[in-house]
């Protein structure tokens, strides 16, 4: 089974600042399970490209559904044919496993 698939099957845990951010080793271990994501300081990011605005907005709406279900929300930058997705856990000013779970769920939207 694909390891990223394992992440996509997990559920986010509430995080209101009572946990510490992942250390570099923990974050890098989870990064290895994602394809095409980049880590910058305390966030992970990936840009998705689409044929047109309709496909981009359908993707954004699917992310909104994931965000609602997981209660973990990314920052999005949306253009006509792309969407940049950034995850961080604001409550701890760093990365948590929730960021990687949601990133894997977003990736799963586009896998067949």
Rosetta blueprint (number, residue, H / E / L):
1 X L
2 X L
3 X H
4 X H
5 X H
6 X H
7 X H
8 X H
9 X L
10 X L
11 X L
12 X L
13 X L
14 X L
15 X L
16 X L
17 X L
18 X L
19 X L
20 X L
21 X L
22 X L
23 X L
24 X H
25 X H
26 X H
27 X H
28 X H
29 X H
30 X H
31 X H
32 X L
33 X L
34 X L
35 X L
36 X L
37 X L
38 X E
39 X E
40 X E
41 X L
42 X L
43 X E
44 X E
45 X E
46 X E
47 X E
48 X E
49 X E
50 X L
51 X L
52 X L
53 X H
54 X H
55 X H
56 X H
57 X H
58 X H
59 X H
60 X H
61 X H
62 X H
63 X H
64 X H
65 X H
66 X H
67 X H
68 X H
69 X H
70 X H
71 X L
72 X L
73 X L
74 X L
75 X E
76 X E
77 X E
78 X E
79 X L
80 X L
81 X L
82 X E
83 X E
84 X E
85 X E
86 X E
87 X E
88 X L
89 X E
90 X H
91 X H
92 X H
93 X L
94 X E
95 X L
96 X L
97 X H
98 X H
99 X H
100 X H
101 X H
102 X H
103 X H
104 X H
105 X H
106 X H
107 X H
108 X H
109 X L
110 X L
111 X L
112 X L
